Structure formats: C-alpha cells, structure tokens
C-alpha cells in the first residue's frame, strides 16, 4: 500500500487554533482565514523555515512534494512555488 499520509499535524498551536490531521499525497488542501490568523506561519512551518516540535509536524518525504500558491489582493496576482 502506498503511504497514507504526506504531512501529519498533531496538536500544532497557531494563534488560538490547534491543528491536527493528515494531508495525503495528491490531496489538495486550502488554508483560508482573516489577516493575522497564522496562514503565513503555517506555510513557513510546512516549508520548514520555522521550526516546531517534531511531535507536532511530521513529513513523509517519500510520499511526494508540496506546492504552494498564494494570492495577493494588493497586487491582484498569484504566486506559486514548490518546496
């Protein structure tokens, strides 16, 4: 059986929110929320630019890679990258 998860979040605290769950290979997920709610912090954690406890975020790197797309309302443009 192929790997069932690619990213596993286990009680990750971001602001007033606690995130738990799995993101599977090939799964499309969206993060939306108001300004200053932690969307960029979550992206930084997933890009491994911000360190967190290894018990809260696990990566199964054999399962694939992450692609990231962001929309800037200020510039009315999308930006995309892989990490």
Rosetta constraint file for C-alpha pairs under 8 A:
AtomPair CA 3 CA 25 HARMONIC 7.75 0.50
AtomPair CA 3 CA 63 HARMONIC 6.11 0.50
AtomPair CA 4 CA 24 HARMONIC 6.07 0.50
AtomPair CA 4 CA 25 HARMONIC 7.43 0.50
AtomPair CA 5 CA 22 HARMONIC 5.89 0.50
AtomPair CA 5 CA 23 HARMONIC 5.77 0.50
AtomPair CA 5 CA 24 HARMONIC 4.26 0.50
AtomPair CA 5 CA 25 HARMONIC 6.29 0.50
AtomPair CA 5 CA 60 HARMONIC 6.93 0.50
AtomPair CA 5 CA 63 HARMONIC 7.37 0.50
AtomPair CA 6 CA 22 HARMONIC 7.21 0.50
AtomPair CA 6 CA 23 HARMONIC 5.72 0.50
AtomPair CA 6 CA 24 HARMONIC 5.00 0.50
AtomPair CA 6 CA 25 HARMONIC 5.48 0.50
AtomPair CA 6 CA 59 HARMONIC 5.87 0.50
AtomPair CA 6 CA 60 HARMONIC 4.82 0.50
AtomPair CA 6 CA 61 HARMONIC 6.87 0.50
AtomPair CA 6 CA 63 HARMONIC 5.54 0.50
AtomPair CA 6 CA 64 HARMONIC 7.02 0.50
AtomPair CA 7 CA 22 HARMONIC 5.72 0.50
AtomPair CA 7 CA 23 HARMONIC 5.12 0.50
AtomPair CA 7 CA 24 HARMONIC 6.87 0.50
AtomPair CA 7 CA 57 HARMONIC 7.12 0.50
AtomPair CA 7 CA 58 HARMONIC 5.77 0.50
AtomPair CA 7 CA 59 HARMONIC 4.80 0.50
AtomPair CA 7 CA 60 HARMONIC 6.29 0.50
AtomPair CA 8 CA 20 HARMONIC 7.46 0.50
AtomPair CA 8 CA 21 HARMONIC 5.88 0.50
AtomPair CA 8 CA 22 HARMONIC 4.47 0.50
AtomPair CA 8 CA 23 HARMONIC 6.43 0.50
AtomPair CA 8 CA 56 HARMONIC 7.86 0.50
AtomPair CA 8 CA 57 HARMONIC 5.71 0.50
AtomPair CA 8 CA 58 HARMONIC 5.11 0.50
AtomPair CA 8 CA 59 HARMONIC 6.59 0.50
AtomPair CA 9 CA 19 HARMONIC 6.34 0.50
AtomPair CA 9 CA 20 HARMONIC 4.65 0.50
AtomPair CA 9 CA 21 HARMONIC 5.19 0.50
AtomPair CA 9 CA 22 HARMONIC 6.23 0.50
AtomPair CA 9 CA 56 HARMONIC 5.60 0.50
AtomPair CA 9 CA 57 HARMONIC 4.78 0.50
AtomPair CA 9 CA 58 HARMONIC 6.70 0.50
AtomPair CA 10 CA 19 HARMONIC 6.71 0.50
AtomPair CA 10 CA 20 HARMONIC 4.57 0.50
AtomPair CA 10 CA 21 HARMONIC 6.58 0.50
AtomPair CA 10 CA 55 HARMONIC 6.90 0.50
AtomPair CA 10 CA 56 HARMONIC 4.55 0.50
AtomPair CA 10 CA 57 HARMONIC 6.31 0.50
AtomPair CA 11 CA 18 HARMONIC 5.43 0.50
AtomPair CA 11 CA 19 HARMONIC 5.30 0.50
AtomPair CA 11 CA 20 HARMONIC 5.08 0.50
AtomPair CA 11 CA 56 HARMONIC 5.97 0.50
AtomPair CA 12 CA 18 HARMONIC 5.37 0.50
AtomPair CA 12 CA 19 HARMONIC 4.98 0.50
AtomPair CA 12 CA 20 HARMONIC 6.54 0.50
AtomPair CA 12 CA 56 HARMONIC 5.26 0.50
AtomPair CA 12 CA 57 HARMONIC 7.17 0.50
AtomPair CA 13 CA 17 HARMONIC 5.84 0.50
AtomPair CA 13 CA 18 HARMONIC 4.59 0.50
AtomPair CA 13 CA 19 HARMONIC 6.49 0.50
AtomPair CA 14 CA 18 HARMONIC 6.30 0.50
AtomPair CA 14 CA 19 HARMONIC 7.64 0.50
AtomPair CA 14 CA 37 HARMONIC 7.95 0.50
AtomPair CA 14 CA 38 HARMONIC 6.01 0.50
AtomPair CA 14 CA 41 HARMONIC 7.69 0.50
AtomPair CA 14 CA 42 HARMONIC 7.53 0.50
AtomPair CA 15 CA 37 HARMONIC 6.74 0.50
AtomPair CA 15 CA 38 HARMONIC 6.51 0.50
AtomPair CA 23 CA 27 HARMONIC 6.52 0.50
AtomPair CA 23 CA 29 HARMONIC 7.63 0.50
AtomPair CA 25 CA 63 HARMONIC 5.99 0.50
AtomPair CA 25 CA 64 HARMONIC 6.32 0.50
AtomPair CA 31 CA 39 HARMONIC 6.53 0.50
AtomPair CA 32 CA 39 HARMONIC 7.06 0.50
AtomPair CA 33 CA 37 HARMONIC 6.17 0.50
AtomPair CA 33 CA 39 HARMONIC 7.09 0.50
AtomPair CA 38 CA 42 HARMONIC 6.11 0.50
AtomPair CA 39 CA 43 HARMONIC 6.37 0.50
AtomPair CA 40 CA 44 HARMONIC 6.10 0.50
AtomPair CA 41 CA 45 HARMONIC 6.18 0.50
AtomPair CA 41 CA 50 HARMONIC 7.62 0.50
AtomPair CA 42 CA 46 HARMONIC 6.19 0.50
AtomPair CA 43 CA 47 HARMONIC 6.05 0.50
AtomPair CA 44 CA 48 HARMONIC 6.02 0.50
AtomPair CA 44 CA 49 HARMONIC 5.07 0.50
AtomPair CA 44 CA 50 HARMONIC 5.48 0.50
AtomPair CA 45 CA 49 HARMONIC 5.89 0.50
AtomPair CA 45 CA 50 HARMONIC 4.85 0.50
AtomPair CA 45 CA 51 HARMONIC 6.41 0.50
AtomPair CA 45 CA 52 HARMONIC 7.23 0.50
AtomPair CA 47 CA 83 HARMONIC 6.04 0.50
AtomPair CA 52 CA 56 HARMONIC 7.00 0.50
AtomPair CA 52 CA 57 HARMONIC 7.26 0.50
AtomPair CA 53 CA 57 HARMONIC 7.13 0.50
AtomPair CA 54 CA 58 HARMONIC 6.51 0.50
AtomPair CA 60 CA 64 HARMONIC 7.85 0.50
AtomPair CA 61 CA 65 HARMONIC 7.06 0.50
AtomPair CA 65 CA 82 HARMONIC 7.30 0.50
AtomPair CA 65 CA 83 HARMONIC 6.59 0.50
AtomPair CA 66 CA 82 HARMONIC 5.77 0.50
AtomPair CA 66 CA 83 HARMONIC 5.45 0.50
AtomPair CA 67 CA 80 HARMONIC 7.25 0.50
AtomPair CA 67 CA 81 HARMONIC 5.78 0.50
AtomPair CA 67 CA 82 HARMONIC 4.26 0.50
AtomPair CA 67 CA 83 HARMONIC 6.24 0.50
AtomPair CA 68 CA 80 HARMONIC 5.49 0.50
AtomPair CA 68 CA 81 HARMONIC 5.28 0.50
AtomPair CA 68 CA 82 HARMONIC 6.01 0.50
AtomPair CA 68 CA 83 HARMONIC 7.63 0.50
AtomPair CA 69 CA 78 HARMONIC 6.66 0.50
AtomPair CA 69 CA 79 HARMONIC 5.51 0.50
AtomPair CA 69 CA 80 HARMONIC 4.27 0.50
AtomPair CA 69 CA 81 HARMONIC 6.58 0.50
AtomPair CA 70 CA 78 HARMONIC 5.46 0.50
AtomPair CA 70 CA 79 HARMONIC 5.27 0.50
AtomPair CA 70 CA 80 HARMONIC 6.49 0.50
AtomPair CA 71 CA 76 HARMONIC 7.08 0.50
AtomPair CA 71 CA 77 HARMONIC 5.70 0.50
AtomPair CA 71 CA 78 HARMONIC 4.33 0.50
AtomPair CA 71 CA 79 HARMONIC 6.44 0.50
AtomPair CA 72 CA 76 HARMONIC 5.49 0.50
AtomPair CA 72 CA 77 HARMONIC 5.41 0.50
AtomPair CA 72 CA 78 HARMONIC 6.29 0.50
AtomPair CA 73 CA 77 HARMONIC 6.99 0.50
